[in-house]
Amino acid sequence: MSPPPPLPRWADVGLIPLINVFAALVVSGIVVAIIGENPFEAMMVMIKGAFVYKGSLGYTLYYATNFIFTGLAVAVAFHAMLFNIGGEGQAYLGGLGAGLTCLLLDSMLPAILLVPLAIMASAGFGAVWGAIPGYLQAKRGSHIVITTIMFNFLAASIMVWLLAGRLKAPGQMSPETRSFSENAELPFIHDIANALGMEMARSPLNLSFVVALLACVGVWVLIWRSRLGYAIRATGHSTKAAEYAGIPVSTIIIVTMAISGGLAGMMAINEILGVQHRTILGFTSGYGFTGIAVALMGRNHPVGIVLASLLFGALYQGGAELDFEFSTITREMVLLIQGLIILFSGGLAYMFNKPLAHLLGALLSQRDRTSHTEAGQNG
Amino acid sequence: MADLWLQFLLTIDATLRVATPLILCAMAGIFSEKSGVIDISLEGKMLMSAFVAAAVATLTSSALAGMFAAIGVAIMLGLLHGLASITLRGNQVISGLAINILASGLTVTVGIAMFQQGGQTPNLARAERFRPIELPFAEQLGGIPIIGTIYREVISGHNILVWIALGAVLFTAFMLTRTRFGLRLRAVGEKPEALDSAGVSVARTRYLALIIAGILCGMAGAYLSTAHGSGFVREMTAGKGYIALAAMIFGKWQPRGALLACLLFGFLEAVASRLQGVELPLIGQAPVDLILALPYLLTVILLAGFVGKAMPPRAIGEPYIKER
């Protein structure tokens, strides 16, 4: 077989992700059908649950907020060819940073000071939790994938230990901190809208969503419009070339992992400052891993990541609706879809690429030929 | 004193039981990683086969049928991983991760649809499980101090899969160092082009490694749900696949080292569960969560080269592209 012509960029960025999602949905649909439910009905329930019902869009965007942060985290590391699968642990520790700040200062500082401080603390704790594996990779040669996996478990152990011990609110059973004062809360969007005189259904969507969008802009500027971003991308393309060009590769690896961890850590502001108003056990619930799917789907670009986050937000919110409508299929269905999307867009990435390139190549050359003959006839 | 000795023996006994799935998975990891394929999908393969083993054991009333089905499904997942990472030359870490997430979703989804118990399988009856095997004269010899008690408490009373796991270590060591296949397997993980120029198929060797890994993971899963436990519970592997991965690295990709690491990690878990809620002198409540985190911490320290040096196979993670 002749090597296919290179896939046009619009197809790689636009078409391939759609094909991947479609393939994942088809396979999950088959599973639903085997279970004995109607996959199209399930699909409708999910779409309605994600967009149509009152307040559902707010929920979708609330989930999307988490995924934007964790997706950006994975993407930034990817640009330096680092595979950060420690987003889960970094986000978890981010929750510790935000929680500690609020526990210490929520009776002293007004919201205008406390909230930014808590956001910085969540980013800072996440950054440290990302920078250590970065350091170990850059200076000690341990593999970042393995170290970040281990750091996820270490973060979980630390959090269980603290939340069931030192940080547990006195006189209660569940492993969580006391509730913070109102000074530590990021306002809900529906409250803001109502204050401005707009009707809006209640949902956990809060100001973190705006922070997430700002982070997208920040990452875009960082990666494509800054000196550091250039160094990050150069390191990712070729470590040797970057080194030769005088880029301090080790430092770049550590800094990239710190930024990546910081972004993952900021996921905590949505859950802790925005919704729970206390640090609870297991609030990350796998969103760090979803970030990998989001980054893969979004082709490591902020715009793509926002779109992919919306998709996953809709999947999570719609998936929650499955629990109510069906007795046999539950929100775990979403994990299945997520796994399949990661499989198709990551592991099996080249399965659709080649055939599509062949197909497009054939179509395009045919069009060229017809336009040529037309031109010939006219001329 | 006698009581303390018994406590110690019971902990060692528990260590063996906890370490069994780790050992099986770590050997599986050695097979795939020695061949150059990163395998973080141990967790997913084990979870999936734990579910299938329990489900099939319930339906057929046979633990053995459950295990063979579990092995089958683990091999299928291994082949999927192979398709992604060998044939299509995709990212091996991503493929493994996808399998883990897939297994999380699929086991619960299918479990709820099949048994309507929130993702669990029904409790298994005696015949549907692997039973402990009491060795001959365990009770009579148990009266003898030291040796007799060791025989009764530690050596006797394990199910067949514990013995298979220990056998798997010997098998792995023998395969890797004493057979032609083992030599090829190691070569394909270090320098695939050398094997290719000798006329041996790189892809075939790697696929075979993944199939063997699947068999071992399948048995690990069957052990969890039909031998150690009596039924499948959602997320029942709870990170054991990753601990096995850590043990394999800790053991420097060698069967003997990995076995010792599995026993060490198993011992830590056994100790932690014995210390649950126990007040210790000086430190108060035993820090069980921190003891459970030690395997991860030790692995990080080892990988960072602070104690010895763990060298992965050289060609690991790199898809092989045949020269034209």
Interface residues (C-beta under 8 A of the other chain):
Chain A: V31 I35 G36 F83 I85 L136 R140 G141 S142 H143 V145 I146 T147 I149 M150 F151 F153 L154 S157 I158 V160 W161 A164 G165 F289 I292 L296 S327 T328 I329 T330 E332 M333 V334 L335 L336 I337 Q338 G339 L340 I342 L343 G346 G347 L348 A349 Y350 M351
Chain B: I38 I40 L80 H81 L83 A84 S85 L88 R89 G90 N91 Q92 V93 I94 S95 G96 L97 A98 I99 N100 I101 L102 A103 S104 G105 L106 V108 T109 V110 I112 A113 Q116 G119 G239 Y242 L245 A246 I249 Q285 P287 D289 L290 L292 A293 Y296 L297 T299 V300 L303 A304 G305 F306 P312
